[in-house]
Amino acid sequence: MIDIKDITANKDTSIKDVIEIIDKSSKQICLIVDSSLRLIGTVTDGDIRKGLLNNIPLSEPADRISNKMPITAHINDSREQIINIFKTKKIHQIPIIDNNNILVGIELLDDIFPTKNYNNAVVLMVGGLGSRLRPLTENTPKPMLKIGGKPILETIIEGFAKSGFSKIIMCAGYKSEKIQEYFMDGSKFGVEIEYIIEDKKMGTVGALSLLQKRPKEAFFVMNGDLLTNVNFKKMLDFHIKNKSKATMCVRSYDYTVPYGVVNCTNEKIDSIDEKPMQSFFVNAGIYLLEPECIDLIPKNEYYDITSLFQKVISMGINTSAFPLQEYWLDIGRMSEYDQANAEFKNLF
């Protein structure tokens, strides 16, 4: 049984502080206890993302998003009983309590079962010109620019491989030979790599119509210029749990209106908000698609991800937004390239 000192908090601890507790620990959970260490709730990755989607401020207490009826095991339960809970309830952590509901430890799914290798393919879109990063991209494709001493694309592949996703498909275009020469068949990096070479601009997902073999399961699509430590396994769990045909990673974007906003009813002024902040969810460039989504993409034509999602939504097919809480940076400009190099060592 595992020590729980570093993953406990009280109900008044802010959501922001709970996120830090989870990020610093490998256990991916925060246990909410009272002054006597009685378990009164849990906060997991899913609870946090649900709170983000509901626009609950991070300054609010963790009690607002906690699961107040968590699944637990008793200190005297056998190993077989605990394994059965994992299997039947499909959870990743089980708090262990005594007869008085006092928290005494935690069991983790990853400690009982070895790391799973997934069959889900990963399609990386790496064909862009990187015009805004010239002169760096005059002789080097943008995904091959070095961040922290190695190509952005290598960090992306390492992230997927670490999570158990080893089937990589690269849709390459501009200076694709540089990418192929570096990664070859992927064996050096613990993955299998196939290449699709675009002979023209095909947009975010147009190249999916060129796949030689249609995936049999949900597959990732990701832009090749993103630096992120998003949990891909949790994204897949989220996609499956929501029975989604298309899931998009989204991140919060705050914009301050530079003027006083006047709220009116007809000619009457109701109120004035001085430079209010507006919050939006924006596309973060990481997706999970079911194989049938490929049928909606025109063959060998330019097609973007927005058009695909709009088509799926118009057909009444279930789509989901997976809110990011992890580090994320789109390396599209020189300032972002410099920022990524400055932050890389402390995050990866």
Buried (B, 14 or more C-beta within 10 A) or exposed (E): EBEBEEBBBEBEBBBEBBBBBBEEEEBBBBBBBBEEBBBBBBBBBBBBBBBBBEEBEBEEBBBBBBBEEBBBBEEEBEEEEBBEBBEEEEBBBBBBBBEEBBBBBBBBBBEEEEEEEBEBBBBBBBBBBBEBBEEBBEEBBBBBBBBBEBBBBBBBBBBBBEBBBBBBBBBBBBBBEBBBEBBEEBEEBEBEBBBBBBEEEBBBBBBBBBBEEEBEEBBBBBBBBBBBBBBBBBBBBBBBEBEBBBBBBBBBEEEEEEEEEEEEEEEEEEEEEEEEEEEEBEBBBBBBBBBEBBEBBEEBEBBEBEBBBEBBEEEEBEBBBBBBBBBBBBBBEEEBBEBBBEBBEEEB
